[in-house]
Amino acid sequence: MTNTAENVIRIEAEALRALAGRLHGAMAAPFAGAVELLAGCSGRVVVTGMGKSGIVARKIAATLSSMRTPALFMHPAEAVHGDLGMLVGGDVVLALSTSGETEEILRVLATIKRLQLKLIALTGDGRSTLAQAADILLDCSVAREACSLGLAPTASTTVMMALGDALAVALAEKRGYKEEDFADLHPGGKLGKKLARVRSLMRTGDAIPQVRPEARMSEVIYEMSRKGLGITTVVDGGRLVGVISDGDLRRLLERRGKDLLDAAAAECMTRSPHVIAADEFAASALNIMEQKKITCLPVVDAEKRLQGILHLHDLWGTQLV
């Protein structure tokens, strides 16, 4: 059984190496043309395929959508029973068929041509009906399937999947897709948590510990105890001018003793504290906390107006800590 498994993986790996070779050779121009065509699409990318190719087509559509290219899957069998209404002017159709002769896909070609939609074909037979109808042909041929009978779609679907990923990533790079875009489109799950923005995690309103510069230190201690973050911000006219932490209090008590209670917050605060913007990633906030050995970060805008505060505890649910 181990030999069989190893053979399957080897055959599929060889098919991928052959595909990579074609991308540096005969298929370089068609691939670049496909990326240009997708980048200029004014509608949606409609991906279609039947059977195992259809499953791959669904994944390609999902990957494109997750990288800010509007895409949908159209089942070719359902298409001829009403779902052809999915197709509208400006769409680009991405059709997957190893043989290039899948009956259900060939039946929708007339509608694709009638609507004057561009067609990109991923097929293993460059002489097939689908290949001849396509505006751009991407060669997905394989020397053999990994199935011991040479029949079940294995190496061919692996190649299709890889080529779909290559299109999606190349298109994303062409459009300048950034980490920020990924975060906006993946708000849920583990990835979303890791890419959470400070804005979504920070404490706001009355939950922010804050005092005025003229506040007595007795008031400062009360505010710190009431909010329970081990710190308070010092705010003047809505702008952050400093912070006072538990550590500051201990050091000040050692130096000034009971006289500290009558001092003003402005005399005791740390000026120019470490801060972060609301649109920064939570990971950036954690990095600052770790580097500076602090547990809280005030959140400010470009004019240093206080917008919130982020505590290390607020990051626990993000799987960053």
LUMDO-465569 format. One line per 4 residues: number of its first residue (from 1); their letters; for each residue x, y, z of C-alpha. Coordinates in Angstrom, 2 decimals, padded with zeros to 5 digits, always signed. Example, Ala and Ser with C-alpha at 12.3 -4.5 7.8 and 13.67 -1.06 7.14 Angstrom:
<sites>
1 = AS = +012.30,-004.50,+007.80  +013.67,-001.06,+007.14 .
</sites>
This chain:
<sites>
1 = MTNT = +000.00,+000.00,+000.00  +002.87,+002.36,+000.80  +004.34,+001.76,-002.66  +000.99,+002.60,-004.25 .
5 = AENV = +000.69,+005.81,-002.28  +004.24,+006.82,-003.13  +003.61,+006.13,-006.80  +000.47,+008.30,-006.81 .
9 = IRIE = +002.34,+011.21,-005.25  +005.28,+010.78,-007.63  +003.03,+010.76,-010.72  +001.18,+013.87,-009.56 .
13 = AEAL = +004.43,+015.64,-008.70  +005.78,+014.83,-012.17  +002.62,+016.24,-013.72  +003.09,+019.48,-011.76 .
17 = RALA = +006.74,+019.74,-012.83  +005.67,+019.33,-016.44  +003.07,+022.07,-015.98  +005.68,+024.40,-014.50 .
21 = GRLH = +007.90,+023.70,-017.49  +005.12,+024.62,-019.92  +004.57,+027.91,-018.07  +008.19,+028.80,-018.88 .
25 = GAMA = +007.73,+027.71,-022.46  +004.79,+027.31,-024.83  +002.16,+028.27,-022.28  +003.84,+031.46,-021.04 .
29 = APFA = +002.02,+033.74,-023.48  -001.44,+032.15,-023.08  -001.10,+032.27,-019.28  -000.12,+035.94,-019.34 .
33 = GAVE = -003.03,+036.60,-021.70  -005.43,+034.82,-019.33  -004.27,+036.98,-016.41  -004.72,+040.14,-018.51 .
37 = LLAG = -008.18,+039.02,-019.59  -009.24,+038.29,-016.01  -007.79,+041.59,-014.79  -009.84,+043.47,-017.37 .
41 = CSGR = -013.07,+041.60,-016.63  -015.88,+044.09,-016.03  -018.27,+041.41,-014.80  -017.62,+038.21,-012.86 .
45 = VVVT = -015.42,+035.23,-013.52  -017.80,+032.31,-014.09  -016.03,+028.99,-013.49  -017.62,+025.80,-014.77 .
49 = GMGK = -016.78,+022.12,-014.87  -018.46,+018.73,-014.57  -017.72,+015.89,-012.15  -014.28,+016.06,-010.52 .
53 = SGIV = -013.40,+019.05,-012.71  -016.51,+020.73,-011.32  -015.26,+020.25,-007.77  -011.96,+021.85,-008.77 .
57 = ARKI = -013.90,+024.65,-010.49  -015.75,+025.41,-007.25  -012.45,+025.72,-005.43  -010.98,+028.02,-008.09 .
61 = AATL = -014.05,+030.28,-007.92  -013.76,+030.42,-004.13  -010.05,+031.24,-004.29  -010.59,+034.03,-006.81 .
65 = SSMR = -013.37,+035.53,-004.69  -011.24,+035.38,-001.56  -008.58,+037.42,-003.37  -010.96,+040.20,-004.46 .
69 = TPAL = -011.89,+038.88,-007.91  -015.68,+038.37,-008.02  -016.24,+034.79,-009.14  -018.95,+032.14,-009.06 .
73 = FMHP = -019.38,+028.50,-009.98  -021.91,+027.53,-012.65  -022.92,+023.87,-012.82  -023.03,+023.11,-016.57 .
77 = AEAV = -025.87,+020.59,-016.28  -028.01,+023.02,-014.31  -027.03,+025.82,-016.66  -029.06,+024.40,-019.55 .
81 = HGDL = -032.07,+024.15,-017.24  -032.20,+027.83,-016.34  -028.90,+028.68,-014.66  -027.57,+030.22,-017.86 .
85 = GMLV = -029.19,+033.34,-016.45  -026.05,+033.61,-014.30  -024.17,+034.78,-017.37  -024.26,+038.49,-018.11 .
89 = GGDV = -022.34,+040.82,-020.40  -018.81,+041.49,-019.25  -018.31,+038.09,-017.65  -015.32,+035.87,-018.41 .
93 = VLAL = -015.94,+032.12,-018.45  -013.30,+029.73,-017.15  -014.20,+026.20,-018.33  -012.52,+023.02,-017.04 .
97 = STSG = -012.61,+019.74,-018.93  -009.77,+017.25,-019.20  -011.10,+015.83,-022.47  -012.44,+019.09,-023.81 .
101 = ETEE = -015.50,+017.16,-024.97  -017.65,+017.21,-021.81  -021.17,+017.24,-023.23  -022.69,+019.46,-020.54 .
105 = ILRV = -020.04,+022.16,-021.10  -020.30,+022.02,-024.90  -024.03,+022.69,-024.60  -023.41,+026.11,-023.00 .
109 = LATI = -020.88,+027.25,-025.63  -023.62,+028.67,-027.84  -024.83,+030.97,-025.06  -021.27,+032.04,-024.23 .
113 = KRLQ = -020.74,+032.99,-027.87  -024.15,+034.67,-028.18  -023.38,+036.90,-025.20  -019.90,+037.55,-026.67 .
117 = LKLI = -018.20,+036.45,-023.47  -014.51,+035.64,-023.39  -013.73,+031.98,-022.76  -010.62,+030.55,-021.10 .
121 = ALTG = -010.36,+026.76,-021.39  -008.38,+024.50,-019.06  -008.21,+021.23,-020.96  -005.83,+018.40,-021.67 .
125 = DGRS = -006.63,+018.17,-025.39  -005.68,+021.14,-027.55  -007.62,+019.71,-030.51  -010.90,+019.29,-028.64 .
129 = TLAQ = -014.12,+021.19,-029.28  -013.70,+023.24,-026.09  -010.11,+024.13,-026.94  -011.09,+025.26,-030.45 .
133 = AADI = -013.91,+027.43,-029.08  -011.75,+029.13,-026.45  -010.23,+032.58,-026.72  -007.34,+031.36,-024.57 .
137 = LLDC = -006.27,+027.74,-024.13  -004.34,+026.62,-021.03  -002.85,+023.18,-021.47  -003.66,+020.85,-018.55 .
141 = SVAR = -002.50,+017.66,-020.20  -000.80,+014.95,-018.14  +001.31,+012.00,-019.24  -000.87,+009.65,-017.21 .
145 = EACS = -003.34,+009.58,-014.34  -002.15,+008.36,-010.95  -004.98,+005.83,-010.77  -003.64,+002.28,-011.22 .
149 = LGLA = -006.18,+001.79,-014.02  -005.23,+005.10,-015.60  -008.88,+006.18,-015.55  -009.86,+008.12,-012.42 .
153 = PTAS = -009.13,+011.88,-012.57  -006.13,+012.28,-010.27  -003.05,+013.86,-011.82  -005.27,+015.83,-014.22 .
157 = TTVM = -007.34,+017.40,-011.45  -004.18,+018.15,-009.46  -002.80,+020.06,-012.42  -006.08,+021.93,-012.90 .
161 = MALG = -006.13,+022.92,-009.24  -002.54,+024.15,-009.36  -003.15,+026.13,-012.54  -006.25,+027.73,-011.00 .
165 = DALA = -004.20,+028.74,-007.96  -001.50,+030.14,-010.25  -004.06,+032.27,-012.08  -005.56,+033.56,-008.82 .
169 = VALA = -002.22,+034.47,-007.27  -000.81,+036.07,-010.43  -004.02,+038.08,-010.83  -003.91,+039.19,-007.19 .
173 = EKRG = -000.32,+040.35,-007.57  -001.18,+042.26,-010.73  -003.97,+044.05,-008.86  -001.73,+044.91,-005.92 .
177 = YKEE = -003.56,+042.65,-003.48  -002.18,+043.33,+000.01  -002.32,+041.83,+003.48  -004.91,+044.47,+004.37 .
181 = DFAD = -007.20,+043.20,+001.60  -006.83,+039.63,+002.85  -007.75,+040.73,+006.36  -010.87,+042.57,+005.15 .
185 = LHPG = -012.09,+039.49,+003.24  -011.32,+036.94,+005.98  -012.94,+038.30,+009.17  -013.90,+034.85,+010.47 .
189 = GKLG = -011.99,+031.79,+011.61  -008.35,+031.48,+012.63  -007.04,+033.64,+009.78  -009.51,+036.39,+010.56 .
193 = KKLA = -008.52,+036.40,+014.21  -004.84,+036.61,+013.39  -005.51,+039.51,+011.04  -007.94,+041.33,+013.34 .
197 = RVRS = -007.66,+045.10,+013.48  -007.02,+046.99,+016.68  -010.33,+048.81,+016.10  -012.29,+045.58,+016.53 .
201 = LMRT = -010.58,+044.68,+019.83  -009.93,+047.95,+021.65  -011.94,+049.20,+024.62  -013.82,+052.42,+024.06 .
205 = GDAI = -016.04,+054.94,+025.84  -016.28,+054.63,+029.61  -014.09,+051.50,+029.52  -011.07,+053.72,+028.79 .
209 = PQVR = -009.25,+054.77,+031.98  -008.58,+058.49,+031.66  -007.97,+061.56,+033.81  -007.22,+065.22,+033.15 .
213 = PEAR = -003.69,+066.60,+033.61  -004.75,+068.56,+036.72  -006.32,+065.53,+038.45  -004.85,+064.68,+041.86 .
217 = MSEV = -003.02,+061.38,+042.14  -005.67,+060.14,+044.55  -008.13,+060.43,+041.65  -005.64,+058.74,+039.33 .
221 = IYEM = -005.36,+055.74,+041.66  -009.15,+055.51,+041.92  -009.53,+055.56,+038.12  -006.89,+052.88,+037.67 .
225 = SRKG = -008.57,+050.66,+040.27  -012.02,+051.24,+038.79  -011.01,+050.30,+035.22  -008.68,+047.44,+036.25 .
229 = LGIT = -006.12,+047.75,+033.45  -003.15,+048.78,+035.55  -002.88,+052.06,+033.68  -004.68,+055.31,+033.00 .
233 = TVVD = -004.37,+057.73,+030.14  -003.96,+061.46,+030.74  -006.11,+063.40,+028.31  -006.31,+067.14,+027.63 .
237 = GGRL = -009.04,+068.34,+025.31  -009.47,+064.87,+023.87  -005.76,+064.52,+023.07  -003.50,+062.00,+024.75 .
241 = VGVI = -000.71,+063.79,+026.61  +000.60,+060.93,+028.76  -000.04,+057.75,+030.73  +000.46,+056.58,+034.30 .
245 = SDGD = +000.95,+052.88,+035.02  +001.12,+050.70,+038.12  +004.88,+050.64,+037.69  +005.00,+054.44,+037.63 .
249 = LRRL = +003.00,+054.52,+040.86  +005.38,+052.16,+042.66  +008.43,+054.13,+041.62  +006.80,+057.46,+042.57 .
253 = LERR = +005.73,+056.14,+045.98  +009.29,+055.07,+046.71  +010.53,+058.58,+045.96  +007.72,+060.78,+047.29 .
257 = GKDL = +005.80,+058.71,+049.81  +002.44,+060.08,+050.99  +003.09,+063.44,+049.32  +002.35,+061.73,+046.04 .
261 = LDAA = -001.41,+061.80,+046.65  -001.49,+065.59,+046.36  +000.54,+065.73,+043.15  -001.12,+066.40,+039.78 .
265 = AAEC = -001.28,+063.76,+037.06  +000.71,+066.05,+034.74  +003.65,+065.96,+037.18  +003.75,+062.16,+037.31 .
269 = MTRS = +002.76,+060.95,+033.87  +005.00,+059.39,+031.25  +004.99,+061.76,+028.29  +005.07,+060.49,+024.68 .
273 = PHVI = +003.88,+056.95,+025.52  +003.83,+054.11,+023.00  +000.59,+054.22,+020.99  -001.04,+052.51,+018.03 .
277 = AADE = -003.59,+053.43,+015.35  -007.03,+051.79,+015.22  -006.47,+050.42,+011.70  -003.26,+048.58,+012.59 .
281 = FAAS = -003.27,+044.80,+012.91  -003.58,+043.24,+016.35  -000.33,+041.41,+015.58  +001.43,+044.79,+015.33 .
285 = ALNI = +000.06,+045.78,+018.74  +001.31,+042.53,+020.26  +004.74,+043.09,+018.75  +004.98,+046.54,+020.36 .
289 = MEQK = +003.86,+045.16,+023.73  +006.44,+042.39,+023.60  +009.27,+044.67,+022.44  +008.53,+047.40,+025.01 .
293 = KITC = +007.47,+044.99,+027.80  +004.12,+046.73,+028.36  +000.58,+045.38,+028.65  -001.49,+048.32,+027.37 .
297 = LPVV = -001.49,+050.54,+024.31  -003.56,+053.71,+023.93  -005.20,+053.92,+020.50  -004.99,+057.36,+018.88 .
301 = DAEK = -005.65,+059.02,+015.54  -003.21,+061.13,+013.54  -003.87,+064.16,+015.79  -003.23,+062.10,+018.96 .
305 = RLQG = -006.92,+062.15,+019.88  -007.66,+059.19,+022.14  -009.92,+056.61,+020.48  -009.53,+053.59,+022.73 .
309 = ILHL = -007.16,+051.39,+024.67  -005.93,+047.86,+024.01  -004.84,+045.47,+026.76  -002.86,+042.27,+026.32 .
313 = HDLW = -005.89,+040.35,+027.62  -007.90,+041.66,+024.66  -005.58,+039.72,+022.33  -006.05,+036.33,+023.99 .
317 = GTQL = -009.03,+035.37,+021.85  -007.15,+036.12,+018.63  -004.83,+033.09,+018.99  -001.88,+035.49,+018.84 .
321 = V = -001.12,+034.86,+022.51 .
</sites>
